[in-house]
Amino acid sequence: MTSPSRVGSFDHDGLTFDVRDTGPLDGTVVVLLHGFPQTSTSWAETAALLNEQGYRTIAPDQRGYSPRARPKGRFAYRSSRLVGDTVALVDAIGTGPVHLVGHDWGANVAWATAARRPDLIRSLTSVSVPHAGAFLRAMLTGDQLIRSSYMAFFQIPWLPERAMRSRPRVLDRTLAKTGMTPEQIGRVHQEILRGGALTGGLNWYRAMFLQRPTGLSGRVPVPTTHVWSDGDTALSRRSAELAGQYVDGEYRLEILTGVSHWVPEEAAATLAAIIDRTATAAGSPV
């Protein structure tokens, strides 16, 4: 057997993705998928804590965010493509099944990957965003539709980008209301606005209605923990409570009190402990 090596990037679908690979090379692999409007840097503190516990963490800049992986048009951001990116990353790591963790849109991809390719996933930890089916049901039976009303604005071509760039103070106030710190908001300006990732990130929203109906009902057979925080302005408690109905494996719901949507940064120690507990309970592959 060859010794594992660092993964600085990987290729898929004619695109090249940048990757942050930290921790012991021989450690159990945890893949961390970021959301909007952030990059892999949002995982820095959580990853460092997991590295201290002996885990090797792999955090990619996803489609639309990596400078060499920004295809044009919403069709390039369909769920099947996003799942394909994650599968290609696991293959590039080359160590076998991984523990998969996702926050925000990254959680949506993590749920879909665990449902479609459970052979590659040892455990799933989703943060903030539940299974797509649970999210849709919460929109129909609770206040999730109101919480998600901003998504309608994101469907409009060009206008959201123009508004965010021309009125940065309005954007800053909006992000601050969700719980983002000034430091986090500064990274949004640096990595997303000035970094050229805004349209790619918004295309995830513009492609959300292109998902096949089966994606809303696909069941997850691997051990799963869903993490929801009661200070989340975007996701309802109802959506979190419904998530477990789409898991056939061992399941746990973790509710964090007094924490905003930005869990990986605001509650890194708590989240790292949850990931560790989920991974440990899942055990090693046969």
N, C-alpha and C positions, 0 to 999 in steps of 0.2 A: 504494500500500500504506500502511496505517496503522501508526504506530509502536506497538511493544508497550507494554503498561501493566502495573502490578503487579496480581497476583491475591491479594487479601486473603481471599477466600472464594469458594465456588462452590456451586451448588445441584444436587441430584439426588435423585430418588425422594421429593420432598417434604421433603428435609432440607437443611440448610445447614452446610457444612463450613468450618472455619477453616484458613487456609493461611499458612505462612511462606515468603515469596518474597524471596530475597536474591541479591546479585550483580548484575553488569551486565545491564541489560535486553536488550541485543543479544547476550548470550552464549548459547552452546549450552546447551539446557535439560536439566537432570538432575532427575528426579523421585525423591524419597526417601520410602519408605514405612516407617513405624516398626512395632514389634511390641508384645508384651505383657510387662510392665505399664508401658509407657512412652508418651510422646507425641512429637510432632515435635521437642521440645527435645532428644531424644537424638541428633539429627543436627547439633546446633549446631557442634561442632568440625569435623566432616567437611565440613559445608557451607561453613564459613569458609575452609577450605583450598582447596576447589574454587572458591570465589568468587575467591580470590587468583590462581587459574590461568585466570580468565576465564569460568568457567561460571556460569550462572544456575541456582540451585537452588530447587526448589519442594517443600516438605515439608508435607503436609496432616496435620491431626489426623483420624484415620480414623473410620469409623462406630463409634459407641459411645463415642468419646473427645471429639469436638467437642460442646460443650454443646447445640447446636441440631441434633445428628444422633445422637440416642440412642433409636432405636425400641425398643419393648418386644418381648420374645419372641424365641426363637432363630431362627425362620424368617426374620426380617429380616436375619440375618447369614450367609445362605448364600453360597457362593462366587460365584454369579452376581451377587448384589447387590454384593459387594465389588469384583468386577471392573468392574461397571457404574459404581461410584463413581470408579474410576481412569480409566476411559474418559471420563467426564464432566469430570474434571479436565483431561485432555489437551485435550479440546475447548475448555474454558474458557481454557486458556493460549493457544491459537490460533496456535501457531508451527509446527505440523506434528509429525512423529514426534519422540519424546523418548528420551533414555537413561533407562532405568528401573532403579532400585536398591531392594531391599527387604531388611530385616533381620527375622529371627524370623517372626512371622505376616505381616509386610509382604512377606517373601520369598515366602511361599506365594501371596499375591495377585499378586505380580510374575510368578511362573512362569505362573500361570493366565492373566494378561492377555497375556503374550507368546505363549502358545499359541493363545489365542482371537482376539486382535486384533494380529497381528504387523505390520499396516499402520501401527500407531501407535507402534511400538517400533523404535528404531534399534539398541539393544543392551540386554542384560540383565545386571545384576550382582546375584546373590543371595548373601545373607550368612547363614550358619548353617543355615537350613532349605533342604533340597533340593527338587527336584520331588516332588510328592505321590506319584507312582508309586515313586520311589526310596525315599521315607520308608516306605511300606507294605512294600516288599520287604525293607528293613532290619529292620523289625519282625518279619518272618517268618523271617529268616535270620541275625540277629545279636542284639546286646543292646539294640537300640533299644526293644523292648517294655518292658524293665525301666526304661530311662531315661525313658520316657514314662508310667510308671504313675501319676504325679500327675494326668494328664488324666482319669482315672476319677473322682477326687474332684471335679474341676471340673464334671462332668456333673450333680451333685446341685443341685437348685434351692435357692437362698437360703443353704444351710449354708456354702459356701466364703466368701461375703461376710461372714457373721456371724463365722466363725472368724478371718478376717483382721483384722476391725475390733476384735474383743474381745480378741485375743491378738497385739498388734502386735509384741511382742518375739520371739515365735516366727516371725512373718513376717520380721522383720529378720534373724534368724539364718539362716533358709532362703535369703534373697536373698544374704546375705553368703557363704554356702557356694558359690553359683553364680559368685562373683567380683565382685558389685556392691560399690562403694565406699560409705562412709557418706553422701557427697553424693548419689549416685544413689538410695540408699534413701530419703533425705529427699525427693527429688523424687517418688518413688512415693507417699509419704504425702500430699504436697501435691497432686499432679496426679491421682492415681488414687483414693486413699481419700477424702481430704477434697474432692477435685474432682468426685466423683460419677461417675467413669468405670469403677468396678470391675465392676458388673454388665454393662455394655456390652462391656467387654474379655473377660469370662468367656463371654459369649454366642458369641464366635468359636469357643471350644472346644465349646460345647453344640450348635453347628450343624455341626460337622465331619463328622458321620455322615450329614448330609443331602446331601452332595455326590454328584453323578451319577458313575457308574462311568467315564464318558468323561473326567472330570476327572483321573483317575489315569493316563491313558495319552496325553493330549494332548501332541503333540510341539512343540518350540520351534524355529522356523526361523531366528531371529535370532542374531547373535554373542553368546555367553554366557560369563560367568565365574562360577564358584561359589567362594565363600570359606568355608573351614571352619577353626576354631581347635582345637588339640589340648587346650585347657583347657576345652572346652565340656562341661558335665555333662549337657546335655539332648539333644544330637545326636551320633550315633556317626560314626566315621570311615567305616564301611561305608555309611551313607546318603550321605555325600559322594562316595564312590567310585562309587556307582551313578548319581549325578545326570546324568553326561554321556551316559548311554544314552538319555536323553529329549531330546537336542538334535541337530537336523539341521544347524544352523549351526556356525560356527567355535566351538570350545569350549576352555576352559582351567579347570583346578582349581588353586586357590591354597590352600595349607595354611599357617596361621600357627602358629608355635611359641611356647608360653608365654603364650598369650592366652586369656581366658575367653570365655564366650558373648557378652559385651557389647562386641563388636568396634568399633562406630561410635565409642564413647567411649574405649575402652582402646587402640585401635590406629588412631586417626583418620588419622594421616599415611600409614600403610601402606595403609589402605583407600582414601583419596583417590587415592593413586598408582595403585592397581589400577583404580579407576573411570575415571581419566584414560586409562590404557593401553587399557582395553576400549573406551572411547568413541572414542579416536583410531584404533584399529585398525578400528572399524566404519565410519569415514569419514563423509562428509556425504551427506544424501539426494540422490537424483538429481532 
